[in-house]
């Protein structure tokens, strides 16, 4: 129809009111989705960077805690210490 109107020298029909409102609502909907996309990508980036930081520093913290627990266990239970000998007082 549009080609026939152009060929006949007539003007093309304008979009209707419902079509204009639909286009406007679609634009607003996609703008909201774009904003939500930016927000969720930012949150994901922050959480990922936090994970990478914790991954980098977790092992030394774990080793120090394990060493502390071993030291406390050896102080409380002297019989389980491999360096403790029952014959230390006999010379």
N, C-alpha and C positions, 0 to 999 in steps of 0.2 A: 504494500500500500504506500509506503513512503516513497518508493521509487516512482510510482505512478504519479504521486502528487508533485514530485520534483520535475518529472517530465512534462507534466501539464502546466508547470509554472506556478503551482500552488505552494503555500507554506506548509511545512511539516507540523503535525499536531503536537501540542505541548503535552507534557506528562500531566496526569491527573493528580488531584490532591492526595489520594491514598498512596500513589506511587512516590510522590515527593516525601510524604511522612515516612514511608517505609525505607526510603534511601537515607533519610536523616537518622532514623532509629538504628539502621545497620551501621552507619558511620559511628554513632555513639557507642554501640555495642563493641565494635572492633577497637575503638579507642580505649575502652575499659579493659578489654582483653590485652591490649598492648601494655597498659600500665601495670596490670597484674603480672604479666610476663616479666617486666623489669623488676618488680618487687620480689617475685619468687626466685629469679635468677640471682638477685643480690643476696637474699637470705641463704641460698644454696652456696654461693661463693664464700660468704662469711663462715658458714659451718664447715665447708671443705677446708678452708685455711686453718680453722681451729683444729680440725682433725689432723692435718699435716703437722701442725705445731706439736700437738700432743704425741703424735707418732714419733716425732724427732726426740722429744725429751722423756718419753715414757721409760725406756730401757734403763737409763742411769738411775732414775727414781726407784724403779723396781729392784735393782741390784742393791742400792743402799738400804732399802727397807728389809730385804732378805738378809743382808749382812747384820743389820741391827737386831733382827729377830734371832738370828743364830747366836750373836753375842749374848743377848739376854738369856737365851736357852742354855748356853754353856755356863753362864753365871749362876743360874737357878739350879741346874742339874749338873753338878760337877762330875758325876759318874759317867755321863754321856760324852764328856769332852775327851777326844782321842789323845790330847796332850797331857791329860791328867793321869798320873800313875799312883797306884795305891802304895808303892814302895818308895815314895819321895822322902819319907822321914828316916828310912833305914840306910845308914852309911857305915 
